[in-house]
Amino acid sequence: MIRIELDEPTLARTRIAISPLGELINGLFLLRRHATAPWPYTSWADRARQALRTDPATAPVGLYLRVARGYPDFLLPVPEEPAPSFADQLGQVRRTPAEVVEEQLAKHYPDGVLPDALRPFRDDRRNALDRLADGLAAYWDAALAPYWPAMRAALDEEVLLRARALAADGPDALLARLHDRIRWEPPVLTLVKDHDHAFEALDKRLLLVPLIFSRGALSCSTDHPRVLMVTYQSRGAAVLADTPAPPSAADADRLAILVGRGRAAVLRALVVPATTSALAAALGLAPSTISEHLSALLAAGVVHRRRAGRRVLYGLEPAGTALVALIGGDSGRTEFVS
């Protein structure tokens, strides 16, 4: 468990941001954890590994696959803006000051013994940072750029929904519903992980970063003097899939038997309200198919629609919530990876 005690100023400054660079690096972590990536990452992982094998320009990103512990923040920096571009974050990496590199390496490796992959950042910082940024750019073009428009749409929807919850209900309610492996028992935020660590976050800003490539691997970043970054699994991972979810997951799906597999997927997705386009991106279905399912579910009285500015959000009526809770079970929850 990672237990983080948040003081009131830190909690009050809760914000949400996306991180294209965070997606790239967490995708590399996913490759390191899984020899065969699970659905919906399987086809993407094949493409990413091919890029690493065949494109020499991607070689510098191998350090994320080799270093087993002690990632200083300068290798995965806290986003400086709510919605930075990948180019913005690459520039942030290139501009990392010498004192930041020295301070963070000393913090993570107090004995001064660095892994071989990190020594260049101490001995030849500027060239090492430029080489890393060039490698990240090459890998982005080969492995992430083709998927980014769909990923960005899904992340924008995630941020919109979380930001609305933050504005309407406050940070306590947002943290309580953030992820099934994040527990909020004021003033302690617990990330359910396989190692123990505890610390305080005093007079900082809590930055929540949803990641499609998290695959449930929650993380927190503690090197920044003013920001505590916590990442969590975003909805919408299905945008990476070239094929639908494996049929075995729905074979015993009682909700799918009752209303059909497509409508069952929509009902489960609407546990958190979403737009038609977000549902289409997350479930890998055509917008026209999503609209057809929503029309039927609206007519059945299990779904409602409400306007939020220029967007139309769909959500569950009490009857829809009951359907998912009572007979939906867990067997068909393959549309969102968590």
C-alpha positions as CSV (number, residue, x, y, z in Angstrom):
1,M,0.0,0.0,0.0
2,I,1.1,3.6,-0.7
3,R,-0.5,5.8,2.0
4,I,-0.5,9.6,1.3
5,E,-1.7,11.9,4.0
6,L,-3.1,15.0,2.3
7,D,-3.5,18.3,4.2
8,E,-6.5,20.6,3.5
9,P,-4.6,23.0,1.2
10,T,-3.4,20.1,-1.0
11,L,-6.8,18.6,-1.2
12,A,-8.4,21.9,-2.0
13,R,-6.0,22.4,-5.0
14,T,-7.0,19.1,-6.7
15,R,-6.7,19.4,-10.4
16,I,-6.9,17.0,-13.5
17,A,-4.5,16.9,-16.4
18,I,-3.5,14.6,-19.3
19,S,0.0,13.5,-20.2
20,P,0.9,12.2,-23.6
21,L,4.5,11.5,-22.4
22,G,3.0,9.7,-19.4
23,E,1.0,7.5,-21.9
24,L,4.2,6.7,-23.8
25,I,6.2,5.7,-20.8
26,N,3.5,3.7,-19.1
27,G,3.0,1.9,-22.4
28,L,6.7,0.9,-22.1
29,F,6.1,-0.2,-18.6
30,L,3.2,-2.3,-19.8
31,L,5.5,-4.0,-22.4
32,R,8.0,-4.7,-19.6
33,R,5.3,-6.3,-17.3
34,H,3.7,-8.5,-20.0
35,A,5.5,-10.8,-22.4
36,T,2.1,-11.0,-24.2
37,A,0.0,-7.9,-23.7
38,P,-3.6,-8.5,-22.7
39,W,-6.6,-7.2,-24.7
40,P,-7.1,-4.4,-25.7
41,Y,-3.3,-3.7,-25.8
42,T,-2.3,-6.8,-27.8
43,S,-2.1,-5.4,-31.4
44,W,-0.7,-2.1,-30.2
45,A,2.1,-4.0,-28.2
46,D,3.0,-6.0,-31.4
47,R,3.4,-2.7,-33.2
48,A,5.4,-1.1,-30.4
49,R,7.8,-4.0,-30.0
50,Q,8.3,-4.0,-33.8
51,A,9.3,-0.3,-33.6
52,L,11.8,-1.0,-30.8
53,R,13.3,-3.9,-32.7
54,T,13.6,-2.3,-36.1
55,D,14.1,1.4,-35.6
56,P,17.5,2.3,-34.2
57,A,16.3,5.9,-33.4
58,T,14.0,4.4,-30.6
59,A,17.0,2.9,-28.8
60,P,17.2,5.6,-26.0
61,V,13.7,4.7,-24.7
62,G,15.1,1.3,-23.7
63,L,16.2,2.8,-20.4
64,Y,12.6,2.6,-19.2
65,L,12.7,-1.1,-19.9
66,R,16.0,-1.7,-18.1
67,V,16.0,0.4,-14.9
68,A,14.1,-1.7,-12.4
69,R,13.6,1.0,-9.7
70,G,14.3,4.6,-8.9
71,Y,12.7,6.6,-11.7
72,P,13.4,10.3,-11.0
73,D,10.7,12.7,-12.0
74,F,12.8,14.3,-14.7
75,L,12.4,11.1,-16.8
76,L,8.6,11.3,-16.4
77,P,7.9,15.0,-15.5
78,V,4.7,16.4,-14.0
79,P,2.7,18.1,-16.8
80,E,3.1,21.9,-16.7
81,E,-0.3,22.5,-18.3
82,P,-3.7,20.7,-18.1
83,A,-3.6,19.5,-21.7
84,P,0.0,19.7,-23.0
85,S,1.0,18.4,-26.4
86,F,3.6,15.7,-26.7
87,A,5.9,18.3,-28.2
88,D,5.3,20.5,-25.1
89,Q,6.4,17.7,-22.8
90,L,9.5,16.8,-24.9
91,G,10.6,20.4,-24.6
92,Q,10.1,20.1,-20.8
93,V,12.4,17.1,-20.8
94,R,15.1,18.9,-22.8
95,R,15.0,21.9,-20.5
96,T,15.5,20.0,-17.3
97,P,17.9,22.1,-15.2
98,A,21.1,20.5,-13.9
99,E,20.2,21.1,-10.3
100,V,16.9,19.2,-10.7
101,V,18.8,16.2,-12.2
102,E,21.4,16.2,-9.5
103,E,18.9,16.6,-6.7
104,Q,16.6,13.8,-7.9
105,L,19.4,11.3,-8.7
106,A,20.8,12.0,-5.2
107,K,17.3,11.4,-3.7
108,H,16.7,8.1,-5.5
109,Y,20.3,6.8,-5.3
110,P,21.7,8.2,-2.0
111,D,24.7,5.9,-2.2
112,G,25.7,7.5,-5.4
113,V,25.7,4.2,-7.4
114,L,23.6,4.8,-10.5
115,P,22.4,2.2,-13.0
116,D,24.4,2.3,-16.2
117,A,21.4,3.8,-18.1
118,L,21.2,6.8,-15.8
119,R,24.9,7.7,-15.5
120,P,24.9,9.8,-18.7
121,F,22.3,12.2,-17.1
122,R,24.8,12.9,-14.3
123,D,28.0,13.0,-16.4
124,D,26.7,14.7,-19.7
125,R,23.2,16.0,-18.8
126,R,22.5,18.1,-21.9
127,N,23.4,15.5,-24.4
128,A,21.7,12.7,-22.5
129,L,18.5,14.7,-22.3
130,D,18.6,15.5,-26.0
131,R,19.3,11.9,-26.9
132,L,16.4,10.7,-24.7
133,A,14.0,13.3,-26.2
134,D,15.0,12.3,-29.7
135,G,14.4,8.6,-28.9
136,L,11.0,9.4,-27.3
137,A,10.0,11.4,-30.4
138,A,11.0,8.5,-32.8
139,Y,9.1,6.0,-30.6
140,W,6.0,8.3,-30.4
141,D,5.9,8.6,-34.2
142,A,6.1,4.8,-34.7
143,A,4.0,3.5,-31.8
144,L,1.7,6.2,-30.4
145,A,1.0,8.8,-33.0
146,P,-1.4,6.7,-35.0
147,Y,-3.5,6.0,-31.9
148,W,-3.3,9.4,-30.3
149,P,-6.4,11.1,-31.9
150,A,-8.7,8.4,-30.5
151,M,-6.8,8.3,-27.2
152,R,-7.0,12.0,-26.8
153,A,-10.8,12.0,-27.4
154,A,-11.3,9.3,-24.8
155,L,-9.0,11.2,-22.3
156,D,-10.8,14.5,-23.0
157,E,-14.1,12.8,-22.1
158,E,-12.5,11.4,-18.9
159,V,-11.2,14.8,-17.9
160,L,-14.6,16.4,-18.6
161,L,-16.5,13.9,-16.5
162,R,-14.0,14.1,-13.6
163,A,-13.8,17.9,-13.7
164,R,-17.6,18.1,-13.6
165,A,-17.6,15.8,-10.5
166,L,-14.9,17.9,-8.9
167,A,-16.8,21.1,-9.5
168,A,-20.2,19.7,-8.4
169,D,-19.3,17.5,-5.5
170,G,-15.8,18.5,-4.4
171,P,-12.5,16.6,-4.1
172,D,-13.7,14.2,-1.4
173,A,-16.4,12.8,-3.6
174,L,-14.1,12.7,-6.6
175,L,-11.4,10.7,-4.8
176,A,-13.9,8.3,-3.3
177,R,-15.0,7.3,-6.8
178,L,-11.8,7.6,-8.7
179,H,-10.7,3.9,-9.0
180,D,-11.4,0.6,-7.3
181,R,-7.8,0.4,-6.1
182,I,-7.7,4.0,-4.8
183,R,-9.2,4.4,-1.3
184,W,-10.0,7.8,0.2
185,E,-10.4,7.8,4.0
186,P,-9.7,11.4,4.9
187,P,-7.0,12.6,5.2
188,V,-5.3,9.4,3.8
189,L,-5.3,8.5,0.1
190,T,-4.3,4.9,-0.3
191,L,-3.1,3.3,-3.6
192,V,-3.5,-0.4,-3.4
193,K,-0.1,-1.8,-4.5
194,D,2.2,-4.6,-3.6
195,H,4.7,-2.6,-1.6
196,D,4.4,-0.3,1.4
197,H,5.3,3.3,1.6
198,A,3.8,6.3,3.5
199,F,4.4,10.0,3.4
200,E,2.7,13.4,3.8
201,A,1.8,15.9,1.1
202,L,1.8,19.3,2.8
203,D,0.8,22.5,1.0
204,K,1.1,21.1,-2.5
205,R,-1.3,20.6,-5.4
206,L,-2.8,17.2,-6.1
207,L,-2.7,16.5,-9.8
208,L,-4.8,13.5,-11.0
209,V,-3.6,12.1,-14.4
210,P,-5.7,9.5,-16.2
211,L,-3.7,7.1,-18.3
212,I,-5.1,4.7,-20.9
213,F,-1.8,2.7,-20.6
214,S,-2.0,2.5,-16.8
215,R,-3.5,-1.1,-16.9
216,G,-4.3,-0.6,-13.2
217,A,-0.7,0.2,-12.3
218,L,-1.3,3.2,-10.1
219,S,1.6,5.5,-9.4
220,C,2.5,8.7,-7.6
221,S,5.2,11.2,-8.2
222,T,6.9,12.8,-5.2
223,D,10.0,14.7,-6.5
224,H,8.2,17.9,-7.5
225,P,8.4,20.5,-4.7
226,R,4.8,21.8,-5.3
227,V,2.9,19.1,-7.0
228,L,1.9,15.5,-6.0
229,M,0.9,13.6,-9.2
230,V,-1.3,10.5,-8.9
231,T,-2.0,8.5,-12.0
232,Y,-4.9,6.0,-12.5
233,Q,-6.5,3.9,-15.2
234,S,-8.7,6.0,-17.6
235,R,-11.7,4.7,-19.4
236,G,-11.3,4.2,-23.1
237,A,-8.5,1.6,-23.5
238,A,-10.6,-0.2,-26.1
239,V,-9.6,2.5,-28.6
240,L,-6.3,0.6,-28.9
241,A,-8.0,-2.6,-30.0
242,D,-8.1,-3.8,-33.6
243,T,-10.6,-6.5,-32.7
244,P,-13.6,-6.7,-30.3
245,A,-13.1,-8.2,-26.8
246,P,-12.6,-11.9,-26.7
247,P,-15.9,-13.7,-26.9
248,S,-15.2,-15.9,-23.9
249,A,-15.8,-13.0,-21.6
250,A,-19.4,-12.7,-22.7
251,D,-20.3,-16.3,-23.0
252,A,-21.8,-16.4,-19.5
253,D,-22.8,-12.7,-19.4
254,R,-26.4,-12.7,-18.2
255,L,-26.9,-9.0,-19.0
256,A,-25.8,-9.7,-22.6
257,I,-28.2,-12.6,-22.8
258,L,-31.0,-10.3,-21.6
259,V,-30.4,-7.2,-23.7
260,G,-27.7,-8.1,-26.2
261,R,-24.0,-7.8,-26.0
262,G,-23.8,-4.3,-27.5
263,R,-26.5,-2.8,-25.2
264,A,-24.9,-4.6,-22.2
265,A,-21.6,-2.9,-23.0
266,V,-23.3,0.5,-23.2
267,L,-25.1,0.0,-19.9
268,R,-21.9,-0.9,-18.2
269,A,-20.0,2.0,-19.7
270,L,-22.7,4.4,-18.5
271,V,-22.0,3.8,-14.9
272,V,-20.2,7.1,-15.5
273,P,-22.1,9.4,-17.9
274,A,-20.7,9.8,-21.3
275,T,-21.4,11.2,-24.8
276,T,-22.2,9.2,-27.9
277,S,-18.7,9.9,-29.3
278,A,-17.0,8.9,-26.1
279,L,-18.9,5.6,-26.0
280,A,-18.1,4.9,-29.6
281,A,-14.4,5.5,-29.0
282,A,-14.3,3.5,-25.7
283,L,-16.3,0.5,-27.0
284,G,-14.9,0.3,-30.5
285,L,-18.3,0.6,-32.1
286,A,-19.6,3.0,-34.8
287,P,-21.4,6.1,-33.5
288,S,-24.5,5.0,-35.4
289,T,-24.5,1.7,-33.6
290,I,-24.1,3.5,-30.2
291,S,-27.0,5.8,-31.1
292,E,-29.2,2.8,-32.0
293,H,-28.4,1.1,-28.7
294,L,-29.0,4.4,-26.7
295,S,-32.4,4.9,-28.4
296,A,-33.5,1.4,-27.4
297,L,-32.2,1.9,-23.8
298,L,-33.9,5.3,-23.6
299,A,-37.2,3.8,-24.7
300,A,-36.9,1.1,-22.1
301,G,-36.4,3.7,-19.4
302,V,-33.0,2.5,-18.2
303,V,-31.0,5.4,-19.6
304,H,-31.5,9.2,-19.6
305,R,-30.0,12.0,-21.6
306,R,-29.0,15.5,-20.3
307,R,-27.4,18.5,-21.9
308,A,-24.1,19.8,-20.4
309,G,-23.2,22.9,-22.4
310,R,-22.7,21.8,-26.0
311,R,-22.5,18.1,-25.1
312,V,-25.3,15.6,-24.5
313,L,-24.4,13.2,-21.8
314,Y,-26.1,9.8,-21.3
315,G,-26.4,8.2,-17.9
316,L,-28.1,5.4,-16.1
317,E,-31.6,5.7,-14.6
318,P,-32.2,3.8,-11.3
319,A,-33.6,0.9,-13.3
320,G,-30.4,0.8,-15.4
321,T,-28.2,0.9,-12.3
322,A,-30.2,-1.9,-10.8
323,L,-29.8,-4.0,-14.0
324,V,-26.0,-3.6,-14.0
325,A,-25.7,-4.2,-10.3
326,L,-28.1,-7.2,-10.0
327,I,-27.4,-9.2,-13.1
328,G,-24.5,-7.5,-14.8
329,G,-21.9,-9.0,-12.6
330,D,-18.3,-8.7,-13.7
331,S,-18.1,-11.3,-16.5
332,G,-18.6,-8.8,-19.3
333,R,-16.6,-5.9,-18.2
334,T,-14.1,-6.0,-21.0
335,E,-14.8,-2.7,-22.6
336,F,-12.9,-0.7,-20.0
337,V,-9.6,-2.1,-18.7
338,S,-9.0,-1.4,-15.0
